[in-house]
């Protein structure tokens, strides 16, 4: 871990990014919001690594869940689901937290399915003059 990494400052920066992203999403600025959610996810990843390095498993698990949430909100369902799968399979994930991971996984899979169906309905229309 980089010695110049300040967890408190990065946590505050991440929180500000999440607030900005939520506001932008509410204003319909989805691309900009997605970029900020992705940036926040990257910070959460570093926070998770720092917590793991310090042996703080509960905080590391929560940060890793937040990483997956950030990628999902950025629109990267594949990445989010892969991270959730890792969390679910970890032997140190408490049962109640594992249930939360499983619930979020089901929600994301349903969202991905809806997105995929909508994409499938529109992607060929321009090629066939519809």
C-alpha positions, 0 to 999 in steps of 0.5 A: 500500500502506498504510504501517502494513502490517507484513509480518512481523506480518501473516505471523505473524498469517496463520500463526496463523489457518491453525493455528487454522483447521486445528484447528477443521476437525479438531474438526468446526467447519467454518464457523468454520474456513472463516471463518479460512481466508478471513481468512488468504487476505485477508492473503495477498493483501495480502502478495502485493501488497506483494511485487509492489510490492517487485519480489519476484516469487517471493514474490508468486507463492507468496503468490498461490498461498496466496491461492487455497489459502485460498479453496479451504479456505474453500469458495470454489472459484470464487474459488480457481480464478479466481486459479489461472487467473491464476497459470497465465497469467502470463508470469513463472510458472516452469514448475515452479510452473506445474505445481504450479498446474495440479495444484492446479487439477485437484484443486480441479475434482474437489473442486468436481465432487464437491461439486456432485454431492452438492449436486444429490442433496440440494437438491430432496428437501425440496420433494418430500417425499423 
